[in-house]
């Protein structure tokens, strides 16, 4: 009887140990599923590319005056010529002297295009406003050459590639020392060999 009772006690102890062990393993398994990792991966930082700086195109503004339909200031594109700006201004006025305008000349910023009327004398042309009239029409020499030592700023601007700033530089140079030869023009600030080659057939010092 005592032996049987001891067996029951031992069996109860073993069953209790088995239950405790099972419960322990169950808790361990459950915690391994729900436990968060010690080191969580840091979220990727999205790199935002800064937009490239936009290159602002230079604006070319031309003042068109004289015998045109719609005088005014117009915006030109790089490579535009005088004829393009006259078209923007509505075209020639009926009394325009078209023969005195270089329609093929390339335009540049701050340029003034002045279209004279038929019979208009050089003396009546507005100051700094004969950028496209030929040298012969604005004065200069009878052969159409522009005299570097006597030409006005307006007359100098009739030369291809010579705008207000270069014309002013030519006058400033000759006031200090008159041109002794047309090659002296290359001594003027802003006028190099290429510019001189374009002008040498249109200028004189006589």
Secondary structure, DSSP 4 states (H G I P E B T S, - for coil): -HHHHHHHHHHHHHHHHHHHHHHHHHHHHHHHHHPPPSSPPPPPPPPPPPPPPP-PPPPEEEEEEESBSS-EEEEE-TT-BHHHHHHHTTSB-TTB-GGGB-TTPBP-TT-EEEEPBTT--GGGSPTT--TTB-HHHHSS-TTSPEETTT--HHHHTTSTT--HHHHHHHHHHHHHS--SSGGGGGGSTT--HHHHHHHTTTEE--
